[in-house]
Amino acid sequence: VVNLLGISITVLFTLLLVFIIVPAIFGVSFGIRKVYMKTLLKIFQWATLRIERGAKEKNHPLYKPYVNGIIAKEPTSLEEEIKEIRRSGSGKALDTPEFELSDIFYFCRKGIETIMDDEVTKRFSAEELESWNLLSRTNYNFQYISLRLTVLWGLGVLIRYCFLLPLRIALAFTGISLLVTGTTVVGYLPNGRCKEFLSKHVHLMCYRICVRALTAIITYHDRENRPRNGGICVANHTSPIDVIILASDGYYAMVGQIHGGLMGVIQRAMVKACPHVWFERSEVKDRHLVAKRLTEHVQDKSKLPILIFPEGTCINNTSVMMFKKGSFEIGATVYPVAIKYDPQFGDAFWNSSKYGMVTYLLRMMTSWAIVCSVWYLPPMTRQVKDAVHFANRVKSAIARQGGLVDLLWDGGLKREKVKDTFKEEQQKLYSKMIVGN
């Protein structure tokens, strides 16, 4: 038994080394993951057709009636809508600025619309699919259809938990260990081209191994627009692995809060080899201090581009929410990046209010794969208008390219109440219509 176990471990490590680790070091791929993805697509298509046929025969509801779309609303102003209500109710137009009881119906309707179609909270729940991917999340009404389909689902569970999960854990452990060891060793070298060269390739190698630990299949578009030194790379945020997705194709200076535990060990090792920008918890609250340190970094054109996620929280791969203006006040060239995940193979969204990091990583590593597309958009610079307009311009470009819904809401509403200023804005609009300025 011991001999067989030793042989198995040796064979497994050899396969990892030959087919995954070595290709990751040189940035090449044998195409195994793409063949795996195409095979999965064919299985999903067959399973979906079989389920739909069986559900139709047994008259069972198949998919959730609720989807993550939003109700189509015409872009009309408060004044126009109240005018229409008054005309339909009393036949009078808004000739004289005065209050009418029918105006209440406008606010009642808006309130009910918001309850029925909340544009914010639905962005923090898993994106639902129109087909089944043999994962339970996408079909809560699944009934027994056939023995073959049930056996296929059970076989999928065995493959994901008994084969893919141990393999991915081994790869993740290898990637993180090499990252800590490699950056620590490189950190002892004197500053210069040799250190920069080794640091870059150590980071790229380890991130590529971690990407393979998730069976990530990434398609990069328009690589000629990749961020350059002295700039800021901003991207929409769906998952903590966004960092790995981007860093496996480029060399960035990370920005973040200093952590303890394993994350703290990784941060301390990384900063020895590369000029990452880590903040103490007390410093993060000081917006001016953060802006000062970022400005000092981008003013040195020899330093790496900074990677920032201006939303400040993870959104569920359907939308882009408000970008914090701090990153856009610095005056550096901004390189927008749009990231869009394919939810057929696994849900990349991290609902931090529902799952801890360990649970989330377990869900990721027991999914079929992580498939995504990355678009590098042309660089953008701040024009005459203020940082808020610049942030919105960049956000709109990312949403348009990624096929995401462009929302004005702050992602901080995930855990906070709506600010009083939002309510006061509506009150002021109505007040202005009634009594003027």
SELO-132852 format. One line per 5 residues: number of its first residue (from 1); their letters; for each residue x, y, z of C-alpha. Coordinates in nm, 4 decimals, decimal comma. Each point is the difference from the previous one (the first is absolute). Layout:
BEGIN
NUM) A) X Y Z | ...
END
This chain:
BEGIN
1) VVNLL) 0,0000 0,0000 0,0000 | 0,2832 0,2372 0,0933 | 0,1816 -0,0785 -0,3262 | -0,3153 0,0548 -0,2049 | -0,0661 0,3291 0,1819
6) GISIT) 0,3586 0,1129 -0,0646 | -0,0236 -0,0887 -0,3688 | -0,3346 0,1816 -0,0315 | 0,1385 0,3165 0,1592 | 0,3106 -0,0134 -0,2219
11) VLFTL) -0,2097 -0,0440 -0,3159 | -0,2343 0,2820 0,1040 | 0,2876 0,2387 0,0745 | 0,1679 -0,0869 -0,3311 | -0,3213 0,0699 -0,1912
16) LLVFI) -0,0415 0,3307 0,1845 | 0,3579 0,0963 -0,0772 | -0,0070 -0,0961 -0,3690 | -0,3499 0,1110 -0,1008 | -0,0715 0,2941 0,2322
21) IVPAI) 0,2930 0,1484 0,1917 | 0,2600 0,0022 -0,2803 | -0,2444 0,1430 -0,2606 | -0,0990 0,2649 0,2575 | 0,3650 0,0992 0,0463
26) FGVSF) 0,0402 0,0606 -0,3740 | -0,3506 0,1399 -0,0517 | -0,1117 -0,2688 -0,2466 | -0,2987 -0,2336 -0,0119 | -0,0557 -0,3453 -0,1512
31) GIRKV) -0,3680 0,0804 -0,0648 | -0,1266 -0,2592 0,2495 | -0,2241 0,2528 0,1776 | -0,1680 0,1079 -0,3256 | -0,0753 -0,3619 -0,0933
36) YMKTL) -0,1391 -0,0454 0,3528 | -0,2203 0,3095 -0,0426 | -0,1391 -0,1141 -0,3364 | -0,0775 -0,3451 0,1450 | -0,1853 0,1590 0,2919
41) LKIFQ) -0,2054 0,2174 -0,2375 | -0,1189 -0,3056 -0,1917 | -0,0942 -0,1778 0,3247 | -0,1894 0,3102 0,1256 | -0,1920 0,0272 -0,3277
46) WATLR) -0,1031 -0,3655 0,0116 | -0,0989 0,0212 0,3695 | -0,2024 0,3193 -0,0545 | -0,1922 -0,1465 -0,2939 | -0,0714 -0,3163 0,1985
51) IERGA) -0,1231 0,2003 0,3005 | -0,2239 0,2240 -0,2115 | -0,1545 -0,2992 -0,1741 | -0,0566 -0,1822 0,3285 | -0,1436 0,3081 0,1711
56) KEKNH) -0,2385 0,0550 -0,2890 | -0,1185 -0,3619 0,0157 | -0,0601 0,0195 0,3783 | -0,1284 0,3606 -0,0059 | 0,2554 0,1180 0,2560
61) PLYKP) 0,1163 0,3639 0,0311 | 0,3619 0,0046 -0,1092 | 0,1748 0,3319 0,0724 | -0,0423 0,2725 0,2537 | -0,2492 0,2621 -0,1186
66) YVNGI) 0,2261 0,2745 0,1341 | 0,3005 0,1118 -0,2063 | 0,2610 0,2672 0,0562 | -0,1283 0,2332 -0,2690 | -0,1471 0,3400 0,0818
71) IAKEP) -0,3389 0,1426 -0,0944 | 0,0252 0,2199 -0,3082 | -0,0757 0,3580 0,1023 | -0,0278 0,2970 -0,2325 | 0,2439 0,2802 0,0892
76) TSLEE) -0,2589 0,2625 0,1004 | 0,0364 0,2710 0,2625 | -0,2007 0,0415 0,3196 | -0,1721 0,3096 -0,1410 | -0,1042 -0,1722 -0,3232
81) EIKEI) -0,1453 -0,3005 0,1817 | -0,1975 0,2119 0,2467 | -0,1341 0,2069 -0,2912 | -0,1220 -0,3202 -0,1641 | -0,1688 -0,1164 0,3224
86) RRSGS) -0,1778 0,3356 0,0386 | -0,1191 -0,0019 -0,3595 | -0,1403 -0,3536 0,0259 | -0,1578 0,0683 0,3391 | -0,1465 0,3492 -0,0177
91) GKALD) 0,0655 0,1032 -0,3571 | 0,2059 0,2960 0,1217 | 0,3569 0,0717 -0,0995 | 0,2658 0,1372 0,2284 | -0,0851 0,3640 -0,0731
96) TPEFE) 0,0248 0,1213 0,3577 | 0,2614 -0,1260 0,2449 | -0,2125 -0,1508 0,2772 | -0,0400 -0,3279 0,1819 | -0,2646 -0,2469 -0,1157
101) LSDIF) -0,1036 -0,3150 0,1825 | 0,0550 -0,2098 -0,3146 | 0,3768 0,0748 0,0251 | 0,0140 -0,2612 0,2773 | -0,0629 -0,2757 -0,2550
106) YFCRK) 0,3349 0,0732 -0,1679 | 0,1943 -0,0611 0,3202 | -0,2097 -0,3079 0,0890 | 0,0667 -0,1521 -0,3411 | 0,3732 0,0737 0,0209
111) GIETI) 0,0167 -0,1591 0,3436 | -0,1771 -0,3175 -0,1144 | 0,2202 -0,0182 -0,3124 | 0,3081 0,0199 0,2204 | -0,1249 -0,2804 0,2259
116) MDDEV) -0,0903 -0,2231 -0,2952 | 0,3128 0,0817 -0,2000 | 0,2825 0,0911 0,2381 | 0,2970 0,0894 -0,2209 | 0,2474 -0,0276 0,2893
121) TKRFS) -0,0565 -0,3111 0,2123 | -0,0568 -0,2299 -0,2998 | 0,3575 0,0824 -0,1066 | 0,1284 -0,1839 0,3082 | -0,1578 -0,3407 -0,0627
126) AEELE) 0,1129 -0,2781 -0,2327 | -0,0697 0,0525 -0,3682 | -0,2623 -0,2545 -0,1111 | 0,0362 -0,2045 -0,3170 | -0,2480 -0,0988 -0,2674
131) SWNLL) 0,1492 -0,3492 -0,0229 | 0,1260 -0,2596 0,2470 | 0,3748 -0,0521 0,0442 | -0,0311 -0,3045 0,2305 | 0,0486 0,2289 0,3015
136) SRTNY) -0,2977 0,0342 0,2335 | 0,0078 0,3831 0,0110 | -0,1630 0,0502 -0,3379 | -0,3071 -0,2190 0,0352 | -0,1868 -0,0117 0,3314
141) NFQYI) -0,3034 -0,1714 -0,1532 | 0,1934 -0,2988 -0,1352 | -0,2008 -0,3204 0,0193 | 0,1047 -0,3569 -0,0781 | -0,0023 -0,0312 -0,3789
146) SLRLT) 0,1964 -0,3106 -0,0890 | 0,2547 -0,2423 0,1390 | 0,2643 0,1059 -0,2555 | -0,0277 0,3655 0,1007 | 0,0217 -0,0825 0,3712
151) VLWGL) 0,3037 -0,2232 -0,0574 | 0,1633 0,2784 -0,2047 | -0,0569 0,2492 0,2830 | 0,1441 -0,2480 0,2572 | 0,3002 -0,0642 -0,2232
156) GVLIR) 0,0536 0,3759 -0,0225 | 0,0019 0,0281 0,3805 | 0,2635 -0,2740 0,0246 | 0,2187 0,1621 -0,2664 | -0,0233 0,3476 0,1555
161) YCFLL) 0,0565 -0,1024 0,3630 | 0,2212 -0,3086 -0,0294 | 0,2206 0,0912 -0,2964 | -0,0119 0,3723 -0,0831 | -0,0085 0,1296 0,3596
166) PLRIA) 0,3179 -0,1814 0,1221 | 0,1785 0,0921 -0,3236 | -0,0963 0,3664 0,0333 | 0,0963 0,0159 0,3678 | 0,3422 -0,1451 -0,0865
171) LAFTG) 0,0468 0,2589 -0,2762 | -0,1146 0,2892 0,2215 | 0,2378 -0,1099 0,2754 | 0,2834 -0,0244 -0,2540 | -0,0732 0,3442 -0,1466
176) ISLLV) -0,0260 0,1762 0,3368 | 0,3110 -0,1745 0,1384 | 0,2044 0,0969 -0,3063 | -0,1300 0,3574 0,0195 | 0,1033 0,0426 0,3644
181) TGTTV) 0,3347 -0,1746 -0,0464 | 0,0842 0,1619 -0,3337 | -0,0848 0,3582 0,0984 | 0,1851 -0,0384 0,3314 | 0,3166 -0,1162 -0,1775
186) VGYLP) -0,0269 0,2685 -0,2701 | -0,0508 0,2605 0,2733 | 0,3572 -0,0525 0,1232 | 0,1477 0,0958 -0,3398 | 0,1238 0,3574 -0,0548
191) NGRCK) -0,2334 0,2308 -0,1919 | 0,0568 -0,0080 -0,3723 | -0,1075 -0,1566 -0,3270 | 0,0836 -0,3519 0,1131 | -0,2269 0,0309 0,3052
196) EFLSK) -0,2837 0,1507 -0,2071 | 0,0314 -0,2771 -0,2617 | -0,0039 -0,2794 0,2581 | -0,2823 0,1594 0,2020 | -0,2183 0,0348 -0,3095
201) HVHLM) 0,0455 -0,3596 -0,1069 | -0,0426 -0,1407 0,3517 | -0,3324 0,1867 0,0331 | -0,1209 -0,1053 -0,3465 | 0,1007 -0,3637 0,0535
206) CYRIC) -0,1743 -0,0296 0,3364 | -0,3179 0,1773 -0,1141 | -0,0197 -0,2276 -0,3041 | 0,0270 -0,3058 0,2223 | -0,2798 0,1414 0,2201
211) VRALT) -0,2111 0,0605 -0,3128 | 0,0418 -0,3659 -0,0912 | -0,1002 -0,0912 0,3560 | -0,3454 0,1370 -0,0889 | -0,0005 -0,1537 -0,3491
216) AIITY) -0,0378 0,3566 -0,1236 | -0,0425 0,0425 -0,3758 | 0,0654 0,3665 -0,0781 | -0,0289 0,1798 -0,3330 | 0,1904 0,3299 -0,0172
221) HDREN) -0,1039 0,2567 -0,2610 | 0,1893 0,3048 -0,1332 | 0,3247 -0,0681 0,1814 | 0,1595 0,3023 -0,1651 | -0,1980 0,2114 0,2514
226) RPRNG) 0,1496 -0,1700 0,3063 | 0,0853 0,2423 0,2865 | 0,3439 0,1590 -0,0034 | 0,2307 0,1337 0,2687 | -0,1116 0,3177 0,1727
231) GICVA) -0,3689 -0,0679 -0,0630 | -0,3001 -0,1372 0,1877 | -0,1868 -0,3136 -0,1061 | -0,3670 0,0056 0,1062 | -0,2391 -0,2915 -0,0465
236) NHTSP) -0,3469 -0,1128 0,1032 | 0,0014 -0,2283 0,3033 | -0,1752 -0,3373 0,0219 | 0,2345 -0,2152 0,2034 | 0,3297 0,0059 0,1938
241) IDVII) 0,1440 -0,2100 -0,2827 | -0,0283 0,3043 -0,2306 | 0,3494 0,0808 0,1252 | 0,1349 -0,3401 -0,1094 | -0,1808 0,0217 -0,3351
246) LASDG) 0,1674 0,3325 -0,0856 | 0,3364 -0,0632 0,1670 | 0,0519 -0,3224 -0,1959 | 0,0200 0,2115 -0,3181 | 0,1730 0,3118 0,1324
251) YYAMV) 0,2248 0,1321 0,2740 | -0,1741 0,2337 0,2468 | 0,0557 0,1773 0,3272 | -0,2839 -0,1025 0,2300 | -0,1837 0,2371 0,2321
256) GQIHG) -0,1664 -0,1265 0,3145 | -0,0378 -0,0099 0,3728 | 0,2555 -0,1836 0,2131 | -0,1348 -0,3335 0,1268 | 0,1078 -0,2527 0,2568
261) GLMGV) 0,0341 -0,3773 -0,0202 | 0,0859 -0,1719 -0,3280 | -0,0995 0,3053 -0,2044 | 0,2361 0,2140 0,2048 | 0,2887 -0,2437 -0,0613
266) IQRAM) -0,0647 0,0174 -0,3763 | -0,0180 0,3816 0,0059 | 0,3255 0,0386 0,1924 | 0,1787 -0,2361 -0,2386 | -0,1377 0,1707 -0,3127
271) VKACP) 0,0928 0,3525 0,1060 | 0,3655 -0,1021 0,0358 | 0,0239 -0,0730 -0,3716 | -0,2461 0,2523 -0,1443 | -0,1142 0,3539 0,1026
276) HVWFE) -0,3544 -0,0916 0,1034 | -0,1967 0,2615 0,1955 | -0,1341 -0,1437 0,3270 | -0,1918 0,2159 0,2493 | -0,0576 -0,0326 0,3719
281) RSEVK) -0,3647 -0,0107 0,1052 | 0,0247 0,3519 0,1494 | 0,1542 0,1364 -0,3220 | -0,2783 -0,1367 -0,2207 | -0,2501 0,2299 0,1747
286) DRHLV) 0,2153 0,3034 -0,0873 | -0,0935 0,0609 -0,3645 | 0,2576 0,2786 -0,0438 | 0,2853 -0,2178 0,1265 | -0,0984 -0,2812 -0,2371
291) AKRLT) -0,0210 0,2438 -0,2929 | 0,3419 0,1428 0,0898 | 0,1691 -0,3415 0,0005 | -0,1637 -0,0990 -0,3288 | 0,1005 0,3324 -0,1583
296) EHVQD) 0,3606 -0,0493 0,1056 | -0,0040 -0,3460 -0,1567 | -0,1425 0,0998 -0,3418 | 0,2271 0,3070 -0,0283 | 0,2932 -0,2390 -0,0318
301) KSKLP) -0,0394 -0,1221 -0,3598 | 0,2369 -0,2888 0,0652 | -0,2377 -0,1556 0,2555 | -0,2578 -0,2628 -0,0866 | -0,3632 0,0853 -0,0813
306) ILIFP) -0,2265 -0,0104 0,3044 | -0,2893 -0,2475 -0,0059 | -0,3182 0,1399 0,1597 | -0,3647 -0,1110 0,0185 | -0,1879 0,3309 0,0523
311) EGTCI) -0,3373 -0,1608 0,0839 | 0,1417 -0,1005 0,3382 | -0,2092 -0,3188 0,0182 | -0,0852 -0,3052 -0,2123 | -0,2976 0,0230 -0,2396
316) NNTSV) -0,1687 -0,3091 -0,1456 | 0,1338 0,0102 -0,3573 | -0,3133 0,1692 -0,1388 | 0,0736 0,3671 0,0705 | 0,2516 0,2718 0,0726
321) MMFKK) -0,0758 0,2257 0,2967 | 0,1327 0,3396 0,1047 | 0,3765 0,0523 -0,0205 | 0,1550 0,1794 0,2971 | 0,1543 0,3230 -0,1253
326) GSFEI) 0,3281 -0,0255 0,1979 | 0,1832 -0,1960 -0,2711 | -0,0985 0,2587 -0,2608 | 0,1149 0,3098 0,1909 | 0,3684 -0,0886 -0,0298
331) GATVY) 0,0366 0,1191 -0,3580 | 0,1704 -0,3122 -0,1369 | -0,0888 -0,1809 -0,3224 | -0,2749 -0,2553 0,0656 | -0,0045 -0,3359 -0,1779
336) PVAIK) -0,3552 -0,1449 0,0214 | -0,0460 -0,3779 -0,0002 | -0,3312 -0,1854 -0,0338 | -0,0314 -0,3500 0,1500 | -0,2967 -0,2219 -0,0810
341) YDPQF) -0,0382 -0,3555 0,1364 | -0,1942 -0,2770 -0,1711 | -0,2343 -0,1348 0,2724 | -0,0675 -0,3276 -0,1854 | 0,3058 -0,1637 0,1544
346) GDAFW) 0,0006 0,1512 0,3503 | -0,1075 0,3030 0,1981 | 0,3004 0,2294 0,0558 | -0,1933 0,2600 0,2037 | 0,0999 0,0284 0,3661
351) NSSKY) -0,2959 0,0834 0,2225 | 0,2103 0,1009 0,3016 | -0,3071 0,0546 0,2189 | -0,1030 -0,3640 -0,0526 | 0,3252 -0,1956 -0,0410
356) GMVTY) 0,3349 0,0243 0,1715 | 0,3206 -0,0153 -0,2025 | 0,0603 -0,3715 0,0700 | -0,3560 -0,0971 -0,0989 | 0,0215 0,2165 -0,3094
361) LLRMM) 0,3288 -0,1566 -0,1112 | -0,1472 -0,3467 0,0585 | -0,2962 0,0875 -0,2228 | 0,2382 0,1299 -0,2662 | 0,2229 -0,3060 0,0121
366) TSWAI) -0,2948 -0,2404 -0,0221 | -0,1545 0,1729 -0,3027 | 0,0726 -0,1253 -0,3499 | 0,2242 0,2859 -0,1086 | 0,0365 0,3771 0,0000
371) VCSVW) -0,0473 0,1379 -0,3502 | 0,0303 0,3716 -0,0672 | 0,0829 0,2644 -0,2583 | 0,2237 0,3013 0,0661 | -0,0049 0,3106 -0,2192
376) YLPPM) 0,2779 0,2600 0,0196 | -0,1561 0,3326 -0,0973 | 0,1918 0,2983 -0,1451 | 0,1578 0,2254 0,2670 | -0,2037 0,2946 0,1240
381) TRQVK) 0,1047 0,3308 0,1557 | -0,1856 0,2516 0,2118 | -0,1346 0,2934 -0,1984 | -0,1381 0,3356 0,1139 | -0,2791 -0,1473 0,2117
386) DAVHF) 0,0437 -0,1214 0,3572 | 0,1043 -0,3446 0,1257 | -0,3619 -0,1201 0,0374 | -0,0723 0,0522 -0,3707 | 0,3282 -0,1703 -0,0883
391) ANRVK) -0,0862 -0,2992 0,2209 | -0,3462 -0,0290 -0,1592 | 0,1517 0,0197 -0,3490 | 0,2401 -0,2853 0,0763 | -0,2785 -0,2032 0,1651
396) SAIAR) -0,2278 0,0403 -0,3028 | 0,2756 -0,1155 -0,2352 | 0,0610 -0,3125 0,2110 | -0,3725 -0,0789 0,0234 | -0,0503 0,0436 -0,3741
401) QGGLV) 0,2921 -0,2258 -0,0916 | -0,0834 -0,2717 0,2543 | -0,3724 -0,0055 -0,0772 | -0,0791 0,1072 0,3575 | -0,2765 0,2235 0,1378
406) DLLWD) 0,1341 0,3474 0,0857 | -0,1424 0,1034 0,3400 | 0,0499 0,3239 0,1921 | -0,0467 -0,1551 0,3454 | 0,2815 -0,0316 0,2516
411) GGLKR) 0,0984 -0,3620 0,0663 | 0,0311 0,0961 0,3675 | -0,3801 -0,0262 0,0195 | 0,0621 -0,3741 0,0246 | 0,0469 0,0488 0,3742
416) EKVKD) -0,1131 0,3584 0,0642 | -0,3222 0,1970 -0,0151 | -0,0694 0,2508 -0,2755 | 0,1590 0,3351 0,0758 | -0,2306 0,2862 0,0950
421) TFKEE) 0,1362 0,2004 -0,2930 | -0,1706 -0,2393 -0,2457 | -0,3342 0,0573 0,1704 | 0,0549 0,3764 0,0205 | 0,0745 0,0128 -0,3723
426) QQKLY) -0,3495 -0,1302 -0,0817 | -0,1565 0,2364 0,2532 | 0,1829 0,2961 -0,1559 | -0,1169 -0,0914 -0,3503 | -0,3641 -0,0082 0,1101
431) SKMIV) 0,0396 0,3174 0,2086 | 0,1518 0,1825 -0,2968 | -0,2936 -0,1019 -0,2169 | -0,2532 0,1299 0,2567 | 0,1587 0,3151 0,1436
436) GN) 0,2888 0,0675 -0,2385 | 0,3609 0,0654 0,1047
END
